[in-house]
Amino acid sequence: MKPGVVAGTIVAAIACAGCGSGTDAACGKTACGGDIVGRWAVTNACTQSQPVTLTASFCPQATVRMASADQSGTFAFNQDLTFSMDLSTSALATWFFPSACLQQGLAATCGDLGTLIDELFSPFLTAPASCSTASGGCSCKVSLVLAASFAGTYSTSGSSLTLGVAGLTGGSIPYCVNGRTLTIASMPAMTGASGMMGMNGPLVLIKE
C-alpha cells in the first residue's frame, strides 16, 4: 500500500466530512437558485458530527469524525462565467482504524500509526497526531489546516451550480441566493491530476 494513497483518501474524507443532503435550518436554504454573480466571503460552515467512511480498499471500515471545522475564504463568480475561490479549513477530527487495517500492513501499532500520520501530513498538522487503542482498533485525534485555491468556469441551471476546473472532475451543487446571502450545499471532493478540492458544508457566504 502506497502512503500517497492513504493521504489522498483521508484528505478527500476531511474535505467532505460532515457533508449531507437536504436543508440545514441553521444554514438557511440550500436549493433555490438565484443570481450568483459577485464576490462572496465565507461567514459560516455547518458541519455534522456523524462519521464519514473512507471506503478505501486498504481499509474500507476506517472512518473520520469531525469534532470541529472552521472555514474561511472568498468565492468570486464573474459575469463571463469564470470563477475563483480561496478556501481554508481548520479541522479537529478523530480518525478510527479497525484492527483489520493494521493487519493489512497499515501500521504495526497505534503508536506507529500516529507516526505515519505525522509523516504523511506534516505540512498540514498543527500538532502531532495522538493515537491510542480503542474498540479493537486505533483512534487518532488529528488537528490540521487545509487550504485550496482554484479558478475555472461555472454554470447554473435552476438551483444547481456546476464548477469546471481543468484536471478536476466533480458534480453539480445545490445553491441558494437570498438577498446578500449565498448558501452553497456540501459537495463530494473533486479530484484530478491538478489537485483536490471539496467543501465541508453547507457554506454560508455574504456578498462583499
Buried (B, 14 or more C-beta within 10 A) or exposed (E): EEEEEBBBBBBBBBBBBBBBEEBBEEBBBBBBBBEBBBEBEBEBBBBBEEBBEBEBEBBEBBBBBBEEBBBBBBBBBEEEEEBBBBBBBBBBBBBBBBBBBBEEEBBEEBEBBBBBBBEBBEEBBEEBBBBEEEEEBBBBBBBBEBEBEBEBBBEBEEBBBEBBBEEBEBEBBBBBBEEEBBBBBBBBBBBEEEBBBBBBBBBBBEBE
